[in-house]
Amino acid sequence: MMNFLTQKQTSFFPVIIVTFIIYHSAAALTLPKNVTIPAVIVWGDSIVDPGNNNVVNTIVKCNFEPYGMDYNGGEPTGRFSNGRVPSDLIAEELGIKKILPAYLDPNLQTEDLLTGVSFASGGSGYDPLTPKIVNVLSLSDQIELFKEYKSKIDAAVGVARRNIIVSKGIHIVCIGSDDIANTYLSTPFRSPHYDIPAYTDLLASSASKFFQALYGQGARKIGVVGIPAIGCVPSQRTLSGDIKRGCSAKANKAASLFNTKLIALLESLNKKLPQAKFVYFDIYNPSVSLIQNPSKYGFEVVNKGCCGTGNIEVSILCTRFSLGTCSDPSKYIFWDSYHPTEKAYETLVPMAFDKEIQKLF
């Protein structure tokens, strides 16, 4: 695994960190009878990174104001939003805990490990090149950290209990948007060599390797979130060059095509791997519904984020010096030009999760 804590950052690329949208319900889900979930373990990118990148030597960070404006009285924790992020909301909805910590949080306690953590790293992707561009944790790196995590649990409570935590726990994978919005559409590394069908094949192949590696580490209940309508996030509207700042049809086409391949892949793995339960969570259609019908869900602003101008600011470009930051993020679907507000996350979880999560049991 690369030494992300010491390796010098050697290059700068525009950070295109795009999102998926998810919702949190006030009440916990009703689980099947006699089902207990010991832990929630999360893998992915900036949508579910609660602060791992704080200690990674990368430009993809947000542990500064105004991030966290509505988190614990205004605390920037490294979450790419104004408040809690999907990993937190899912853990609460499943009745585990209100906050899902980052595995690399220096204040992490043993009891935190037992109920789950997030290994996600903002800027990562299925494509191995995606995390290299911005020097963040790849999915392979996240697996290596998971091995370390298992060893710590072994030492604390023994192998038998660790096996239960890993095999009975819910694993949520949320990644892929940065592959399309950043690596494919915003850098010259892949698009000259791959058309969209070929690139989404590459992503599906990389995803398959990761899912099988996760299974090999003992995971059995694995929920996989598709890619949203990323062409409609503010940054993609800006970069598309459309004077009316409409959605990028190319980005949405790529996301939709990958999702189709992802569904087929998960069905194949369910047949191939004994006791595996891979479940697909559709976020593409719910995200389109939210963006096309904002007032239905209580939103006023769709095509720009709350931070600064809302057109391009994200990560190190969204700071307390950004002029124009809104005072009421709850009116906005997007917090910055890539990531939704906490309210947007709290609006779509039932649409993406509630009907499907039962399939993990």
C-alpha positions in Angstrom: 0.0 0.0 0.0 1.3 3.5 -0.8 2.5 5.5 2.2 -0.2 8.2 1.9 0.7 9.7 5.2 4.3 10.6 4.1 4.4 10.6 0.3 4.8 14.0 -1.2 2.0 15.2 -3.4 3.7 15.6 -6.8 0.9 16.8 -9.1 -2.2 18.9 -9.2 -5.2 18.2 -11.3 -8.7 19.8 -11.1 -10.5 17.9 -8.4 -13.8 16.7 -9.8 -15.5 15.0 -7.0 -19.0 14.2 -7.9 -21.7 12.8 -5.9 -24.4 10.4 -5.3 -27.5 11.5 -3.4 -29.0 9.6 -0.5 -31.6 10.1 2.2 -32.0 9.6 5.9 -35.3 8.8 7.5 -36.0 9.9 11.0 -37.0 6.4 12.1 -34.9 3.3 11.9 -35.7 0.7 9.4 -37.8 -2.3 10.5 -35.6 -5.3 10.1 -36.7 -8.9 9.6 -37.5 -10.9 12.8 -34.5 -12.2 14.7 -32.1 -10.1 12.5 -29.3 -8.2 14.3 -26.8 -6.1 12.4 -23.5 -6.0 14.4 -21.8 -3.3 12.2 -21.9 -1.1 9.1 -18.7 -1.0 7.1 -18.4 1.5 4.3 -16.2 1.7 1.2 -15.9 4.3 -1.5 -15.3 8.0 -2.2 -16.1 11.5 -1.0 -19.8 10.8 -0.5 -19.1 8.4 2.3 -15.7 9.7 3.5 -16.2 11.0 7.1 -12.6 12.2 7.4 -10.1 9.6 6.2 -8.5 12.2 3.8 -7.7 14.4 6.7 -4.6 12.3 7.3 -3.9 11.4 3.6 -1.3 13.6 1.8 -3.7 14.9 -0.9 -5.3 18.1 -2.0 -8.8 16.4 -1.8 -9.7 17.7 1.7 -12.5 19.6 3.4 -11.5 19.7 7.1 -12.0 23.5 7.2 -14.8 26.0 7.2 -17.4 26.4 5.8 -17.6 22.5 5.5 -19.4 21.2 8.6 -21.5 24.4 8.9 -24.4 22.4 10.3 -22.4 19.6 12.0 -22.2 19.7 15.8 -22.5 23.5 15.9 -20.2 24.2 13.0 -17.4 21.6 13.1 -15.5 20.8 9.9 -14.7 17.1 10.3 -13.5 16.1 6.8 -17.1 15.3 5.6 -17.7 16.7 2.2 -21.0 18.5 3.1 -22.5 21.0 5.5 -23.5 18.2 7.9 -23.7 14.5 8.1 -23.1 12.3 5.1 -24.7 9.1 3.9 -22.4 6.7 5.9 -23.7 8.4 9.1 -27.3 8.4 8.0 -27.3 4.7 6.9 -25.7 3.7 10.2 -28.4 5.5 12.1 -31.2 4.2 9.9 -30.0 0.6 10.5 -30.0 1.3 14.3 -26.2 1.0 14.7 -25.0 4.6 15.7 -25.6 8.2 14.7 -22.1 8.9 13.5 -19.9 6.4 11.5 -16.3 7.3 12.1 -13.4 7.3 9.6 -11.1 4.4 10.1 -8.1 6.7 10.0 -9.5 9.0 12.7 -6.7 9.3 15.3 -9.3 9.4 18.1 -10.9 6.1 17.1 -11.6 3.8 20.0 -11.9 0.0 20.1 -15.6 0.1 20.6 -15.9 2.2 17.4 -14.3 -0.6 15.5 -16.8 -3.2 16.7 -19.8 -1.4 15.2 -18.2 -0.3 12.0 -16.2 2.4 10.3 -15.8 3.9 6.9 -12.7 3.2 4.8 -13.8 5.6 2.0 -11.5 8.2 0.6 -12.7 11.3 -1.3 -11.5 11.3 -4.9 -11.3 7.5 -5.3 -12.8 5.3 -7.9 -13.2 1.8 -9.4 -10.6 2.7 -12.1 -7.2 2.3 -10.4 -6.0 5.5 -12.1 -8.6 7.6 -10.5 -7.2 7.6 -6.9 -3.6 7.9 -8.3 -4.4 11.2 -10.0 -5.2 12.9 -6.7 -3.1 10.6 -4.4 -5.9 9.2 -2.3 -6.8 5.7 -1.1 -7.6 3.2 -3.8 -10.0 0.4 -3.2 -7.0 -1.9 -2.9 -5.6 0.4 -0.2 -9.0 0.3 1.5 -8.9 -3.5 1.5 -5.4 -3.4 3.1 -6.7 -1.1 5.8 -9.6 -3.6 6.3 -7.1 -6.4 7.0 -5.5 -4.2 9.6 -9.0 -3.4 11.1 -9.7 -7.2 11.3 -6.4 -7.8 13.2 -7.3 -5.1 15.7 -10.7 -6.7 16.3 -9.1 -10.1 16.7 -6.8 -8.6 19.4 -9.7 -7.0 21.2 -12.5 -9.6 21.1 -11.2 -12.6 19.3 -11.5 -14.2 15.9 -14.9 -15.7 16.4 -16.6 -12.4 17.1 -14.7 -10.7 14.3 -16.0 -13.3 11.9 -19.5 -12.4 13.0 -18.9 -8.7 12.7 -17.6 -9.1 9.1 -20.0 -11.7 7.8 -23.2 -10.5 9.5 -22.3 -6.8 9.2 -23.7 -4.7 6.3 -21.1 -3.5 3.8 -22.0 -0.5 1.7 -20.0 0.4 -1.4 -20.5 3.9 -2.9 -18.0 4.9 -5.6 -17.7 5.4 -9.3 -18.8 9.0 -10.0 -15.2 10.3 -9.9 -14.2 7.8 -12.6 -16.6 9.3 -15.1 -16.6 13.0 -14.1 -12.9 13.3 -13.3 -10.8 10.6 -14.9 -12.8 10.2 -18.1 -14.3 13.6 -18.8 -11.8 16.0 -17.2 -8.4 14.5 -17.8 -6.6 13.3 -21.0 -5.7 9.9 -19.6 -8.6 7.6 -20.6 -10.9 9.3 -23.1 -8.4 9.1 -26.1 -8.1 5.4 -25.6 -11.6 4.3 -24.6 -15.1 5.3 -25.8 -17.8 5.3 -23.2 -18.8 1.6 -23.6 -15.2 0.5 -23.4 -14.5 2.7 -20.3 -17.6 1.4 -18.5 -16.4 -2.1 -19.3 -13.1 -1.2 -17.6 -15.0 0.1 -14.6 -17.1 -3.1 -14.4 -14.0 -5.3 -14.6 -12.3 -3.4 -11.8 -15.5 -3.4 -9.7 -15.7 -7.2 -10.1 -12.2 -7.6 -8.8 -12.9 -5.5 -5.8 -16.2 -7.2 -4.9 -14.5 -10.6 -5.1 -11.7 -9.3 -2.9 -14.2 -8.1 -0.4 -15.9 -11.4 -0.4 -12.6 -13.1 0.1 -12.1 -11.0 3.2 -15.3 -12.4 4.7 -18.0 -9.9 3.7 -21.3 -11.5 2.7 -23.9 -8.8 2.8 -22.8 -6.1 0.3 -25.0 -3.2 -0.8 -23.7 -1.4 -3.9 -24.9 2.1 -4.8 -25.0 2.9 -8.5 -23.8 6.2 -10.0 -26.3 9.1 -9.9 -27.2 11.5 -12.7 -23.7 13.1 -12.3 -24.2 15.2 -15.4 -26.6 17.3 -13.4 -24.3 18.3 -10.6 -23.3 22.0 -10.7 -19.7 21.4 -11.7 -20.7 19.3 -14.7 -23.3 21.9 -15.8 -20.4 24.4 -15.7 -17.9 22.3 -17.5 -20.3 21.1 -20.2 -20.0 24.6 -21.8 -23.8 24.9 -22.1 -24.6 28.6 -21.7 -27.9 27.6 -20.1 -26.0 25.3 -17.7 -28.1 22.3 -18.5 -27.1 18.7 -17.5 -24.2 17.0 -19.3 -25.9 14.3 -21.4 -22.5 12.6 -22.0 -21.9 12.2 -18.2 -25.4 10.9 -17.6 -25.1 8.5 -20.5 -21.9 7.0 -19.1 -23.4 6.8 -15.6 -26.5 5.0 -16.8 -24.6 2.6 -19.0 -22.3 1.7 -16.1 -25.2 1.1 -13.8 -26.7 -1.4 -16.3 -23.4 -3.3 -16.3 -23.2 -3.1 -12.5 -26.6 -4.7 -12.1 -25.6 -7.6 -14.4 -22.3 -8.0 -12.5 -24.0 -8.2 -9.1 -26.5 -10.8 -10.4 -23.6 -12.9 -11.7 -21.7 -12.7 -8.4 -24.7 -13.8 -6.5 -24.8 -16.9 -8.5 -21.1 -17.5 -8.4 -20.2 -16.9 -4.8 -21.8 -19.1 -2.0 -23.8 -17.2 0.6 -23.1 -13.9 -1.0 -25.9 -11.3 -1.1 -25.0 -8.4 -3.4 -27.8 -5.9 -3.7 -27.9 -2.9 -6.1 -29.2 0.4 -4.8 -30.5 2.7 -7.6 -29.7 6.3 -7.0 -29.8 7.4 -10.6 -33.6 7.6 -10.9 -34.1 9.2 -7.5 -31.5 11.8 -8.2 -33.2 12.7 -11.5 -36.6 13.0 -9.6 -35.1 15.3 -7.1 -33.4 17.5 -9.6 -36.4 17.7 -11.9 -38.9 18.3 -9.1 -37.1 20.3 -6.4 -40.1 22.1 -5.0 -41.8 18.7 -4.4 -39.0 17.9 -1.9 -38.7 21.4 -0.4 -35.7 22.7 -2.4 -35.4 26.0 -4.2 -31.9 25.9 -5.9 -30.9 23.1 -8.2 -28.1 24.2 -10.6 -25.6 25.6 -8.1 -24.2 24.8 -4.7 -24.4 26.8 -1.5 -20.6 27.5 -1.3 -19.3 30.6 -3.1 -20.8 31.0 -6.6 -21.8 27.3 -6.4 -20.6 26.7 -10.0 -17.2 25.3 -9.5 -16.1 25.5 -5.8 -15.3 22.2 -4.1 -12.7 21.0 -1.6 -9.8 23.5 -1.4 -11.7 25.9 -3.6 -14.6 26.1 -1.1 -13.3 28.0 1.9 -14.4 30.6 4.5 -13.1 33.2 2.0 -15.4 32.1 -0.8 -17.7 35.0 -1.6 -21.4 34.4 -1.8 -21.8 31.3 0.4 -25.5 31.0 1.3 -26.8 31.2 4.8 -29.5 28.5 4.4 -28.1 25.3 2.8 -31.5 23.6 3.3 -32.8 25.4 0.3 -30.1 23.9 -1.9 -29.8 20.4 -3.3 -26.0 20.9 -3.5 -23.6 22.1 -0.8 -20.7 22.7 -3.1 -20.5 22.2 -6.8 -20.3 18.4 -6.4 -21.7 17.2 -3.1 -25.3 17.4 -1.8 -26.4 19.1 1.3 -27.3 17.1 4.4 -31.0 17.8 3.6 -30.6 16.4 0.1 -29.0 13.3 1.6 -31.9 13.2 4.1 -34.4 13.4 1.3 -33.6 10.4 -0.9 -32.4 7.5 1.3 -35.9 5.8 1.4 -36.1 6.0 -2.4 -32.7 4.3 -2.8 -32.6 2.0 0.2 -35.7 1.3 2.1 -37.3 -1.2 -0.3 -34.1 -2.9 -1.3 -32.1 -3.3 1.9 -34.3 -6.2 3.0 -32.7 -8.2 0.2 -29.5 -8.3 2.2 -31.1 -10.6 4.8 
